[in-house]
Amino acid sequence: MSTSNAVSAKHPVDEIPRLDRLFPLGLQHVLAMYAGAIAVPLIVGGALGYSSEDIAHPASLGQPRACPLA
């Protein structure tokens, strides 16, 4: 059996999308990471009965200072 006849086409997972598709997906990824970093201290702190001052400090640590959304 020879493997020289193998097809060299890329699998769809290995393809890089066009920029008009890549940019919204990248933005969605960044916003989801940002929301996750803020939501966890709020949910856990609220469930544990912490005061708003106690919750504000860990939630603010999740905000990157260089991010224009912060």
PQR file of N, CA, C, O and H, with PARSE charges and radii, in Angstrom:
ATOM      1  N   MET A   1       0.827  -1.175   0.000 -0.4000 1.5000
ATOM      2  CA  MET A   1       0.000   0.000   0.000 -0.0000 2.0000
ATOM      3  C   MET A   1       0.876   1.243   0.000  0.5500 1.7000
ATOM      4  O   MET A   1       1.780   1.379   0.824 -0.5500 1.4000
ATOM      5  N   SER A   2       0.610   2.110  -0.892 -0.4000 1.5000
ATOM      6  CA  SER A   2       1.373   3.332  -1.003 -0.0000 2.0000
ATOM      7  C   SER A   2       0.566   4.502  -0.431  0.5500 1.7000
ATOM      8  O   SER A   2      -0.638   4.616  -0.658 -0.5500 1.4000
ATOM      9  H   SER A   2      -0.125   1.999  -1.561  0.4000 1.0000
ATOM     10  N   THR A   3       1.244   5.346   0.299 -0.4000 1.5000
ATOM     11  CA  THR A   3       0.572   6.525   0.856 -0.0000 2.0000
ATOM     12  C   THR A   3       0.816   7.769   0.012  0.5500 1.7000
ATOM     13  O   THR A   3       0.460   8.870   0.433 -0.5500 1.4000
ATOM     14  H   THR A   3       2.223   5.254   0.484  0.4000 1.0000
ATOM     15  N   SER A   4       1.404   7.625  -1.149 -0.4000 1.5000
ATOM     16  CA  SER A   4       1.689   8.777  -1.995 -0.0000 2.0000
ATOM     17  C   SER A   4       0.433   9.347  -2.631  0.5500 1.7000
ATOM     18  O   SER A   4       0.458  10.474  -3.126 -0.5500 1.4000
ATOM     19  H   SER A   4       1.693   6.730  -1.490  0.4000 1.0000
ATOM     20  N   ASN A   5      -0.652   8.611  -2.631 -0.4000 1.5000
ATOM     21  CA  ASN A   5      -1.902   9.093  -3.216 -0.0000 2.0000
ATOM     22  C   ASN A   5      -2.780   9.800  -2.188  0.5500 1.7000
ATOM     23  O   ASN A   5      -3.945  10.086  -2.465 -0.5500 1.4000
ATOM     24  H   ASN A   5      -0.673   7.695  -2.229  0.4000 1.0000
ATOM     25  N   ALA A   6      -2.246  10.081  -1.027 -0.4000 1.5000
ATOM     26  CA  ALA A   6      -3.029  10.720   0.025 -0.0000 2.0000
ATOM     27  C   ALA A   6      -3.398  12.145  -0.386  0.5500 1.7000
ATOM     28  O   ALA A   6      -2.612  12.858  -1.010 -0.5500 1.4000
ATOM     29  H   ALA A   6      -1.300   9.849  -0.802  0.4000 1.0000
ATOM     30  N   VAL A   7      -4.587  12.527  -0.026 -0.4000 1.5000
ATOM     31  CA  VAL A   7      -5.077  13.867  -0.341 -0.0000 2.0000
ATOM     32  C   VAL A   7      -4.459  14.850   0.649  0.5500 1.7000
ATOM     33  O   VAL A   7      -4.450  14.596   1.853 -0.5500 1.4000
ATOM     34  H   VAL A   7      -5.226  11.949   0.481  0.4000 1.0000
ATOM     35  N   SER A   8      -3.943  15.971   0.147 -0.4000 1.5000
ATOM     36  CA  SER A   8      -3.276  16.943   1.005 -0.0000 2.0000
ATOM     37  C   SER A   8      -4.178  18.129   1.346  0.5500 1.7000
ATOM     38  O   SER A   8      -3.680  19.204   1.680 -0.5500 1.4000
ATOM     39  H   SER A   8      -3.950  16.178  -0.832  0.4000 1.0000
ATOM     40  N   ALA A   9      -5.488  17.947   1.267 -0.4000 1.5000
ATOM     41  CA  ALA A   9      -6.411  19.030   1.606 -0.0000 2.0000
ATOM     42  C   ALA A   9      -6.452  19.222   3.114  0.5500 1.7000
ATOM     43  O   ALA A   9      -6.297  18.269   3.879 -0.5500 1.4000
ATOM     44  H   ALA A   9      -5.892  17.074   0.996  0.4000 1.0000
ATOM     45  N   LYS A  10      -6.662  20.458   3.530 -0.4000 1.5000
ATOM     46  CA  LYS A  10      -6.731  20.766   4.954 -0.0000 2.0000
ATOM     47  C   LYS A  10      -8.077  20.334   5.520  0.5500 1.7000
ATOM     48  O   LYS A  10      -9.111  20.406   4.857 -0.5500 1.4000
ATOM     49  H   LYS A  10      -6.788  21.231   2.909  0.4000 1.0000
ATOM     50  N   HIS A  11      -8.028  19.894   6.745 -0.4000 1.5000
ATOM     51  CA  HIS A  11      -9.250  19.599   7.479 -0.0000 2.0000
ATOM     52  C   HIS A  11      -9.890  20.932   7.863  0.5500 1.7000
ATOM     53  O   HIS A  11      -9.161  21.887   8.129 -0.5500 1.4000
ATOM     54  H   HIS A  11      -7.188  19.835   7.284  0.4000 1.0000
ATOM     55  N   PRO A  12     -11.225  21.040   7.904 -0.5600 1.5000
ATOM     56  CA  PRO A  12     -11.858  22.329   8.243  0.2800 2.0000
ATOM     57  C   PRO A  12     -11.423  22.909   9.582  0.5500 1.7000
ATOM     58  O   PRO A  12     -11.455  24.127   9.760 -0.5500 1.4000
ATOM     59  N   VAL A  13     -11.021  22.073  10.520 -0.4000 1.5000
ATOM     60  CA  VAL A  13     -10.571  22.576  11.812 -0.0000 2.0000
ATOM     61  C   VAL A  13      -9.241  23.311  11.680  0.5500 1.7000
ATOM     62  O   VAL A  13      -8.969  24.233  12.450 -0.5500 1.4000
ATOM     63  H   VAL A  13     -10.994  21.083  10.375  0.4000 1.0000
ATOM     64  N   ASP A  14      -8.419  22.921  10.727 -0.4000 1.5000
ATOM     65  CA  ASP A  14      -7.096  23.518  10.558 -0.0000 2.0000
ATOM     66  C   ASP A  14      -7.097  24.764   9.684  0.5500 1.7000
ATOM     67  O   ASP A  14      -6.066  25.427   9.564 -0.5500 1.4000
ATOM     68  H   ASP A  14      -8.640  22.172  10.103  0.4000 1.0000
ATOM     69  N   GLU A  15      -8.213  25.095   9.078 -0.4000 1.5000
ATOM     70  CA  GLU A  15      -8.266  26.269   8.213 -0.0000 2.0000
ATOM     71  C   GLU A  15      -8.397  27.542   9.046  0.5500 1.7000
ATOM     72  O   GLU A  15      -9.044  27.539  10.093 -0.5500 1.4000
ATOM     73  H   GLU A  15      -9.051  24.557   9.175  0.4000 1.0000
ATOM     74  N   ILE A  16      -7.792  28.610   8.587 -0.4000 1.5000
ATOM     75  CA  ILE A  16      -7.908  29.919   9.242 -0.0000 2.0000
ATOM     76  C   ILE A  16      -9.032  30.683   8.548  0.5500 1.7000
ATOM     77  O   ILE A  16      -8.989  30.880   7.334 -0.5500 1.4000
ATOM     78  H   ILE A  16      -7.266  28.612   7.736  0.4000 1.0000
ATOM     79  N   PRO A  17     -10.040  31.115   9.310 -0.5600 1.5000
ATOM     80  CA  PRO A  17     -11.159  31.823   8.688  0.2800 2.0000
ATOM     81  C   PRO A  17     -10.734  33.188   8.136  0.5500 1.7000
ATOM     82  O   PRO A  17      -9.691  33.728   8.504 -0.5500 1.4000
ATOM     83  N   ARG A  18     -11.562  33.725   7.252 -0.4000 1.5000
ATOM     84  CA  ARG A  18     -11.325  35.068   6.720 -0.0000 2.0000
ATOM     85  C   ARG A  18     -11.493  36.076   7.840  0.5500 1.7000
ATOM     86  O   ARG A  18     -12.113  35.776   8.860 -0.5500 1.4000
ATOM     87  H   ARG A  18     -12.409  33.287   6.953  0.4000 1.0000
ATOM     88  N   LEU A  19     -10.949  37.264   7.658 -0.4000 1.5000
ATOM     89  CA  LEU A  19     -10.954  38.296   8.685 -0.0000 2.0000
ATOM     90  C   LEU A  19     -12.371  38.722   9.068  0.5500 1.7000
ATOM     91  O   LEU A  19     -12.619  39.024  10.235 -0.5500 1.4000
ATOM     92  H   LEU A  19     -10.446  37.508   6.828  0.4000 1.0000
ATOM     93  N   ASP A  20     -13.301  38.754   8.121 -0.4000 1.5000
ATOM     94  CA  ASP A  20     -14.669  39.153   8.441 -0.0000 2.0000
ATOM     95  C   ASP A  20     -15.367  38.130   9.336  0.5500 1.7000
ATOM     96  O   ASP A  20     -16.362  38.458   9.982 -0.5500 1.4000
ATOM     97  H   ASP A  20     -13.099  38.508   7.172  0.4000 1.0000
ATOM     98  N   ARG A  21     -14.875  36.934   9.382 -0.4000 1.5000
ATOM     99  CA  ARG A  21     -15.398  35.901  10.296 -0.0000 2.0000
ATOM    100  C   ARG A  21     -14.521  35.793  11.549  0.5500 1.7000
ATOM    101  O   ARG A  21     -15.013  35.474  12.632 -0.5500 1.4000
ATOM    102  H   ARG A  21     -14.066  36.668   8.857  0.4000 1.0000
ATOM    103  N   LEU A  22     -13.246  36.055  11.396 -0.4000 1.5000
ATOM    104  CA  LEU A  22     -12.294  35.890  12.490 -0.0000 2.0000
ATOM    105  C   LEU A  22     -12.439  36.985  13.546  0.5500 1.7000
ATOM    106  O   LEU A  22     -12.353  36.699  14.740 -0.5500 1.4000
ATOM    107  H   LEU A  22     -12.846  36.314  10.516  0.4000 1.0000
ATOM    108  N   PHE A  23     -12.656  38.223  13.132 -0.4000 1.5000
ATOM    109  CA  PHE A  23     -12.753  39.338  14.077 -0.0000 2.0000
ATOM    110  C   PHE A  23     -13.923  39.200  15.042  0.5500 1.7000
ATOM    111  O   PHE A  23     -13.712  39.348  16.246 -0.5500 1.4000
ATOM    112  H   PHE A  23     -12.726  38.456  12.162  0.4000 1.0000
ATOM    113  N   PRO A  24     -15.165  38.921  14.581 -0.5600 1.5000
ATOM    114  CA  PRO A  24     -16.259  38.766  15.550  0.2800 2.0000
ATOM    115  C   PRO A  24     -16.050  37.591  16.503  0.5500 1.7000
ATOM    116  O   PRO A  24     -16.438  37.668  17.669 -0.5500 1.4000
ATOM    117  N   LEU A  25     -15.451  36.522  16.028 -0.4000 1.5000
ATOM    118  CA  LEU A  25     -15.193  35.383  16.910 -0.0000 2.0000
ATOM    119  C   LEU A  25     -14.143  35.731  17.961  0.5500 1.7000
ATOM    120  O   LEU A  25     -14.262  35.321  19.116 -0.5500 1.4000
ATOM    121  H   LEU A  25     -15.136  36.460  15.081  0.4000 1.0000
ATOM    122  N   GLY A  26     -13.126  36.477  17.573 -0.4000 1.5000
ATOM    123  CA  GLY A  26     -12.115  36.907  18.528 -0.0000 2.0000
ATOM    124  C   GLY A  26     -12.675  37.870  19.555  0.5500 1.7000
ATOM    125  O   GLY A  26     -12.347  37.780  20.738 -0.5500 1.4000
ATOM    126  H   GLY A  26     -13.029  36.810  16.636  0.4000 1.0000
ATOM    127  N   LEU A  27     -13.516  38.788  19.116 -0.4000 1.5000
ATOM    128  CA  LEU A  27     -14.154  39.739  20.031 -0.0000 2.0000
ATOM    129  C   LEU A  27     -15.068  39.012  21.012  0.5500 1.7000
ATOM    130  O   LEU A  27     -15.094  39.341  22.198 -0.5500 1.4000
ATOM    131  H   LEU A  27     -13.783  38.861  18.155  0.4000 1.0000
ATOM    132  N   GLN A  28     -15.811  38.034  20.526 -0.4000 1.5000
ATOM    133  CA  GLN A  28     -16.672  37.244  21.401 -0.0000 2.0000
ATOM    134  C   GLN A  28     -15.835  36.511  22.455  0.5500 1.7000
ATOM    135  O   GLN A  28     -16.239  36.420  23.614 -0.5500 1.4000
ATOM    136  H   GLN A  28     -15.790  37.767  19.563  0.4000 1.0000
ATOM    137  N   HIS A  29     -14.700  36.003  22.065 -0.4000 1.5000
ATOM    138  CA  HIS A  29     -13.817  35.292  22.989 -0.0000 2.0000
ATOM    139  C   HIS A  29     -13.307  36.231  24.087  0.5500 1.7000
ATOM    140  O   HIS A  29     -13.307  35.868  25.263 -0.5500 1.4000
ATOM    141  H   HIS A  29     -14.371  36.077  21.124  0.4000 1.0000
ATOM    142  N   VAL A  30     -12.878  37.421  23.711 -0.4000 1.5000
ATOM    143  CA  VAL A  30     -12.367  38.385  24.687 -0.0000 2.0000
ATOM    144  C   VAL A  30     -13.474  38.823  25.648  0.5500 1.7000
ATOM    145  O   VAL A  30     -13.239  38.920  26.852 -0.5500 1.4000
ATOM    146  H   VAL A  30     -12.877  37.717  22.756  0.4000 1.0000
ATOM    147  N   LEU A  31     -14.663  39.085  25.137 -0.4000 1.5000
ATOM    148  CA  LEU A  31     -15.766  39.509  26.002 -0.0000 2.0000
ATOM    149  C   LEU A  31     -16.200  38.394  26.947  0.5500 1.7000
ATOM    150  O   LEU A  31     -16.555  38.662  28.095 -0.5500 1.4000
ATOM    151  H   LEU A  31     -14.853  39.006  24.158  0.4000 1.0000
ATOM    152  N   ALA A  32     -16.177  37.160  26.486 -0.4000 1.5000
ATOM    153  CA  ALA A  32     -16.541  36.037  27.353 -0.0000 2.0000
ATOM    154  C   ALA A  32     -15.511  35.853  28.461  0.5500 1.7000
ATOM    155  O   ALA A  32     -15.879  35.563  29.599 -0.5500 1.4000
ATOM    156  H   ALA A  32     -15.889  36.941  25.554  0.4000 1.0000
ATOM    157  N   MET A  33     -14.237  36.015  28.150 -0.4000 1.5000
ATOM    158  CA  MET A  33     -13.204  35.904  29.186 -0.0000 2.0000
ATOM    159  C   MET A  33     -13.345  37.028  30.201  0.5500 1.7000
ATOM    160  O   MET A  33     -13.204  36.805  31.403 -0.5500 1.4000
ATOM    161  H   MET A  33     -13.938  36.250  27.225  0.4000 1.0000
ATOM    162  N   TYR A  34     -13.621  38.224  29.723 -0.4000 1.5000
ATOM    163  CA  TYR A  34     -13.764  39.379  30.609 -0.0000 2.0000
ATOM    164  C   TYR A  34     -14.966  39.197  31.531  0.5500 1.7000
ATOM    165  O   TYR A  34     -14.875  39.448  32.733 -0.5500 1.4000
ATOM    166  H   TYR A  34     -13.735  38.405  28.746  0.4000 1.0000
ATOM    167  N   ALA A  35     -16.081  38.765  30.972 -0.4000 1.5000
ATOM    168  CA  ALA A  35     -17.284  38.554  31.784 -0.0000 2.0000
ATOM    169  C   ALA A  35     -17.069  37.442  32.801  0.5500 1.7000
ATOM    170  O   ALA A  35     -17.565  37.535  33.923 -0.5500 1.4000
ATOM    171  H   ALA A  35     -16.155  38.561  29.996  0.4000 1.0000
ATOM    172  N   GLY A  36     -16.350  36.406  32.437 -0.4000 1.5000
ATOM    173  CA  GLY A  36     -16.080  35.316  33.362 -0.0000 2.0000
ATOM    174  C   GLY A  36     -15.217  35.746  34.530  0.5500 1.7000
ATOM    175  O   GLY A  36     -15.407  35.274  35.650 -0.5500 1.4000
ATOM    176  H   GLY A  36     -15.947  36.330  31.525  0.4000 1.0000
ATOM    177  N   ALA A  37     -14.278  36.630  34.283 -0.4000 1.5000
ATOM    178  CA  ALA A  37     -13.400  37.105  35.357 -0.0000 2.0000
ATOM    179  C   ALA A  37     -14.157  37.991  36.339  0.5500 1.7000
ATOM    180  O   ALA A  37     -13.785  38.062  37.511 -0.5500 1.4000
ATOM    181  H   ALA A  37     -14.123  37.014  33.373  0.4000 1.0000
ATOM    182  N   ILE A  38     -15.197  38.658  35.892 -0.4000 1.5000
ATOM    183  CA  ILE A  38     -15.970  39.534  36.756 -0.0000 2.0000
ATOM    184  C   ILE A  38     -17.117  38.776  37.436  0.5500 1.7000
ATOM    185  O   ILE A  38     -17.429  39.041  38.596 -0.5500 1.4000
ATOM    186  H   ILE A  38     -15.499  38.600  34.941  0.4000 1.0000
ATOM    187  N   ALA A  39     -17.739  37.842  36.723 -0.4000 1.5000
ATOM    188  CA  ALA A  39     -18.928  37.158  37.236 -0.0000 2.0000
ATOM    189  C   ALA A  39     -18.623  36.231  38.410  0.5500 1.7000
ATOM    190  O   ALA A  39     -19.428  36.132  39.336 -0.5500 1.4000
ATOM    191  H   ALA A  39     -17.485  37.627  35.780  0.4000 1.0000
ATOM    192  N   VAL A  40     -17.495  35.561  38.388 -0.4000 1.5000
ATOM    193  CA  VAL A  40     -17.196  34.584  39.439 -0.0000 2.0000
ATOM    194  C   VAL A  40     -17.142  35.226  40.826  0.5500 1.7000
ATOM    195  O   VAL A  40     -17.801  34.722  41.735 -0.5500 1.4000
ATOM    196  H   VAL A  40     -16.841  35.641  37.636  0.4000 1.0000
ATOM    197  N   PRO A  41     -16.390  36.312  41.036 -0.5600 1.5000
ATOM    198  CA  PRO A  41     -16.401  36.912  42.386  0.2800 2.0000
ATOM    199  C   PRO A  41     -17.780  37.428  42.797  0.5500 1.7000
ATOM    200  O   PRO A  41     -18.137  37.367  43.974 -0.5500 1.4000
ATOM    201  N   LEU A  42     -18.551  37.933  41.845 -0.4000 1.5000
ATOM    202  CA  LEU A  42     -19.879  38.443  42.185 -0.0000 2.0000
ATOM    203  C   LEU A  42     -20.809  37.311  42.623  0.5500 1.7000
ATOM    204  O   LEU A  42     -21.527  37.448  43.614 -0.5500 1.4000
ATOM    205  H   LEU A  42     -18.261  37.983  40.889  0.4000 1.0000
ATOM    206  N   ILE A  43     -20.799  36.213  41.902 -0.4000 1.5000
ATOM    207  CA  ILE A  43     -21.690  35.089  42.217 -0.0000 2.0000
ATOM    208  C   ILE A  43     -21.262  34.401  43.508  0.5500 1.7000
ATOM    209  O   ILE A  43     -22.090  34.155  44.384 -0.5500 1.4000
ATOM    210  H   ILE A  43     -20.215  36.102  41.097  0.4000 1.0000
ATOM    211  N   VAL A  44     -19.982  34.091  43.629 -0.4000 1.5000
ATOM    212  CA  VAL A  44     -19.500  33.383  44.815 -0.0000 2.0000
ATOM    213  C   VAL A  44     -19.604  34.269  46.052  0.5500 1.7000
ATOM    214  O   VAL A  44     -20.025  33.806  47.112 -0.5500 1.4000
ATOM    215  H   VAL A  44     -19.309  34.291  42.916  0.4000 1.0000
ATOM    216  N   GLY A  45     -19.224  35.531  45.925 -0.4000 1.5000
ATOM    217  CA  GLY A  45     -19.316  36.443  47.061 -0.0000 2.0000
ATOM    218  C   GLY A  45     -20.743  36.643  47.521  0.5500 1.7000
ATOM    219  O   GLY A  45     -21.007  36.708  48.721 -0.5500 1.4000
ATOM    220  H   GLY A  45     -18.882  35.907  45.064  0.4000 1.0000
ATOM    221  N   GLY A  46     -21.669  36.743  46.574 -0.4000 1.5000
ATOM    222  CA  GLY A  46     -23.078  36.880  46.935 -0.0000 2.0000
ATOM    223  C   GLY A  46     -23.622  35.624  47.594  0.5500 1.7000
ATOM    224  O   GLY A  46     -24.420  35.711  48.528 -0.5500 1.4000
ATOM    225  H   GLY A  46     -21.453  36.690  45.599  0.4000 1.0000
ATOM    226  N   ALA A  47     -23.198  34.455  47.119 -0.4000 1.5000
ATOM    227  CA  ALA A  47     -23.665  33.199  47.709 -0.0000 2.0000
ATOM    228  C   ALA A  47     -23.119  32.997  49.114  0.5500 1.7000
ATOM    229  O   ALA A  47     -23.770  32.365  49.946 -0.5500 1.4000
ATOM    230  H   ALA A  47     -22.550  34.385  46.361  0.4000 1.0000
ATOM    231  N   LEU A  48     -21.941  33.523  49.385 -0.4000 1.5000
ATOM    232  CA  LEU A  48     -21.345  33.382  50.709 -0.0000 2.0000
ATOM    233  C   LEU A  48     -21.798  34.469  51.680  0.5500 1.7000
ATOM    234  O   LEU A  48     -21.441  34.443  52.858 -0.5500 1.4000
ATOM    235  H   LEU A  48     -21.413  34.037  48.709  0.4000 1.0000
ATOM    236  N   GLY A  49     -22.577  35.414  51.187 -0.4000 1.5000
ATOM    237  CA  GLY A  49     -23.114  36.455  52.047 -0.0000 2.0000
ATOM    238  C   GLY A  49     -22.149  37.589  52.344  0.5500 1.7000
ATOM    239  O   GLY A  49     -22.303  38.271  53.357 -0.5500 1.4000
ATOM    240  H   GLY A  49     -22.866  35.435  50.230  0.4000 1.0000
ATOM    241  N   TYR A  50     -21.156  37.808  51.489 -0.4000 1.5000
ATOM    242  CA  TYR A  50     -20.207  38.900  51.703 -0.0000 2.0000
ATOM    243  C   TYR A  50     -20.864  40.242  51.437  0.5500 1.7000
ATOM    244  O   TYR A  50     -21.831  40.331  50.681 -0.5500 1.4000
ATOM    245  H   TYR A  50     -21.031  37.253  50.666  0.4000 1.0000
ATOM    246  N   SER A  51     -20.339  41.275  52.057 -0.4000 1.5000
ATOM    247  CA  SER A  51     -20.856  42.628  51.817 -0.0000 2.0000
ATOM    248  C   SER A  51     -20.389  43.108  50.442  0.5500 1.7000
ATOM    249  O   SER A  51     -19.503  42.510  49.832 -0.5500 1.4000
ATOM    250  H   SER A  51     -19.553  41.203  52.671  0.4000 1.0000
ATOM    251  N   SER A  52     -20.991  44.184  49.970 -0.4000 1.5000
ATOM    252  CA  SER A  52     -20.627  44.699  48.648 -0.0000 2.0000
ATOM    253  C   SER A  52     -19.190  45.216  48.628  0.5500 1.7000
ATOM    254  O   SER A  52     -18.537  45.171  47.586 -0.5500 1.4000
ATOM    255  H   SER A  52     -21.711  44.670  50.466  0.4000 1.0000
ATOM    256  N   GLU A  53     -18.695  45.700  49.749 -0.4000 1.5000
ATOM    257  CA  GLU A  53     -17.303  46.152  49.810 -0.0000 2.0000
ATOM    258  C   GLU A  53     -16.341  44.973  49.690  0.5500 1.7000
ATOM    259  O   GLU A  53     -15.288  45.079  49.062 -0.5500 1.4000
ATOM    260  H   GLU A  53     -19.225  45.737  50.595  0.4000 1.0000
ATOM    261  N   ASP A  54     -16.719  43.839  50.306 -0.4000 1.5000
ATOM    262  CA  ASP A  54     -15.875  42.650  50.227 -0.0000 2.0000
ATOM    263  C   ASP A  54     -15.889  42.047  48.825  0.5500 1.7000
ATOM    264  O   ASP A  54     -14.892  41.476  48.383 -0.5500 1.4000
ATOM    265  H   ASP A  54     -17.575  43.753  50.816  0.4000 1.0000
ATOM    266  N   ILE A  55     -16.997  42.171  48.137 -0.4000 1.5000
ATOM    267  CA  ILE A  55     -17.106  41.622  46.781 -0.0000 2.0000
ATOM    268  C   ILE A  55     -16.409  42.527  45.776  0.5500 1.7000
ATOM    269  O   ILE A  55     -15.870  42.039  44.783 -0.5500 1.4000
ATOM    270  H   ILE A  55     -17.806  42.636  48.495  0.4000 1.0000
ATOM    271  N   ALA A  56     -16.409  43.828  46.011 -0.4000 1.5000
ATOM    272  CA  ALA A  56     -15.870  44.779  45.036 -0.0000 2.0000
ATOM    273  C   ALA A  56     -14.377  44.587  44.805  0.5500 1.7000
ATOM    274  O   ALA A  56     -13.910  44.738  43.676 -0.5500 1.4000
ATOM    275  H   ALA A  56     -16.847  44.224  46.818  0.4000 1.0000
ATOM    276  N   HIS A  57     -13.623  44.261  45.836 -0.4000 1.5000
ATOM    277  CA  HIS A  57     -12.174  44.129  45.667 -0.0000 2.0000
ATOM    278  C   HIS A  57     -11.788  42.962  44.747  0.5500 1.7000
ATOM    279  O   HIS A  57     -11.040  43.186  43.796 -0.5500 1.4000
ATOM    280  H   HIS A  57     -14.002  44.138  46.753  0.4000 1.0000
ATOM    281  N   PRO A  58     -12.259  41.732  44.981 -0.5600 1.5000
ATOM    282  CA  PRO A  58     -11.888  40.656  44.044  0.2800 2.0000
ATOM    283  C   PRO A  58     -12.446  40.873  42.644  0.5500 1.7000
ATOM    284  O   PRO A  58     -11.812  40.493  41.660 -0.5500 1.4000
ATOM    285  N   ALA A  59     -13.624  41.481  42.545 -0.4000 1.5000
ATOM    286  CA  ALA A  59     -14.186  41.740  41.224 -0.0000 2.0000
ATOM    287  C   ALA A  59     -13.350  42.757  40.465  0.5500 1.7000
ATOM    288  O   ALA A  59     -13.195  42.648  39.248 -0.5500 1.4000
ATOM    289  H   ALA A  59     -14.138  41.790  43.345  0.4000 1.0000
ATOM    290  N   SER A  60     -12.805  43.749  41.174 -0.4000 1.5000
ATOM    291  CA  SER A  60     -11.982  44.745  40.491 -0.0000 2.0000
ATOM    292  C   SER A  60     -10.623  44.181  40.095  0.5500 1.7000
ATOM    293  O   SER A  60      -9.998  44.686  39.163 -0.5500 1.4000
ATOM    294  H   SER A  60     -12.931  43.837  42.162  0.4000 1.0000
ATOM    295  N   LEU A  61     -10.158  43.151  40.781 -0.4000 1.5000
ATOM    296  CA  LEU A  61      -8.897  42.521  40.388 -0.0000 2.0000
ATOM    297  C   LEU A  61      -9.018  41.791  39.055  0.5500 1.7000
ATOM    298  O   LEU A  61      -8.016  41.579  38.372 -0.5500 1.4000
ATOM    299  H   LEU A  61     -10.666  42.741  41.538  0.4000 1.0000
ATOM    300  N   GLY A  62     -10.226  41.408  38.680 -0.4000 1.5000
ATOM    301  CA  GLY A  62     -10.434  40.731  37.408 -0.0000 2.0000
ATOM    302  C   GLY A  62     -10.405  41.667  36.221  0.5500 1.7000
ATOM    303  O   GLY A  62     -10.383  41.216  35.076 -0.5500 1.4000
ATOM    304  H   GLY A  62     -11.040  41.579  39.235  0.4000 1.0000
ATOM    305  N   GLN A  63     -10.405  42.970  36.478 -0.4000 1.5000
ATOM    306  CA  GLN A  63     -10.414  43.935  35.390 -0.0000 2.0000
ATOM    307  C   GLN A  63      -8.977  44.269  34.992  0.5500 1.7000
ATOM    308  O   GLN A  63      -8.224  44.820  35.795 -0.5500 1.4000
ATOM    309  H   GLN A  63     -10.423  43.336  37.408  0.4000 1.0000
ATOM    310  N   PRO A  64      -8.601  43.944  33.782 -0.5600 1.5000
ATOM    311  CA  PRO A  64      -7.262  44.350  33.343  0.2800 2.0000
ATOM    312  C   PRO A  64      -7.199  45.865  33.170  0.5500 1.7000
ATOM    313  O   PRO A  64      -8.080  46.459  32.548 -0.5500 1.4000
ATOM    314  N   ARG A  65      -6.182  46.476  33.707 -0.4000 1.5000
ATOM    315  CA  ARG A  65      -6.094  47.945  33.687 -0.0000 2.0000
ATOM    316  C   ARG A  65      -5.823  48.497  32.292  0.5500 1.7000
ATOM    317  O   ARG A  65      -6.149  49.652  32.017 -0.5500 1.4000
ATOM    318  H   ARG A  65      -5.466  45.993  34.212  0.4000 1.0000
ATOM    319  N   ALA A  66      -5.246  47.714  31.425 -0.4000 1.5000
ATOM    320  CA  ALA A  66      -4.955  48.202  30.084 -0.0000 2.0000
ATOM    321  C   ALA A  66      -6.141  48.011  29.136  0.5500 1.7000
ATOM    322  O   ALA A  66      -6.084  48.459  27.991 -0.5500 1.4000
ATOM    323  H   ALA A  66      -4.980  46.776  31.648  0.4000 1.0000
ATOM    324  N   CYS A  67      -7.203  47.362  29.586 -0.4000 1.5000
ATOM    325  CA  CYS A  67      -8.350  47.081  28.732 -0.0000 2.0000
ATOM    326  C   CYS A  67      -9.232  48.314  28.611  0.5500 1.7000
ATOM    327  O   CYS A  67      -9.606  48.890  29.632 -0.5500 1.4000
ATOM    328  H   CYS A  67      -7.250  46.998  30.516  0.4000 1.0000
ATOM    329  N   PRO A  68      -9.575  48.736  27.411 -0.5600 1.5000
ATOM    330  CA  PRO A  68     -10.410  49.923  27.268  0.2800 2.0000
ATOM    331  C   PRO A  68     -11.838  49.699  27.753  0.5500 1.7000
ATOM    332  O   PRO A  68     -12.575  50.664  27.952 -0.5500 1.4000
ATOM    333  N   LEU A  69     -12.245  48.440  27.947 -0.4000 1.5000
ATOM    334  CA  LEU A  69     -13.605  48.162  28.421 -0.0000 2.0000
ATOM    335  C   LEU A  69     -13.706  48.300  29.933  0.5500 1.7000
ATOM    336  O   LEU A  69     -14.813  48.395  30.464 -0.5500 1.4000
ATOM    337  H   LEU A  69     -11.646  47.655  27.786  0.4000 1.0000
ATOM    338  N   ALA A  70     -12.575  48.315  30.641 -0.4000 1.5000
ATOM    339  CA  ALA A  70     -12.587  48.335  32.101 -0.0000 2.0000
ATOM    340  C   ALA A  70     -12.949  49.709  32.627  0.5500 1.7000
ATOM    341  O   ALA A  70     -13.008  49.911  33.840 -0.5500 1.4000
ATOM    342  H   ALA A  70     -11.676  48.238  30.209  0.4000 1.0000
TER
END
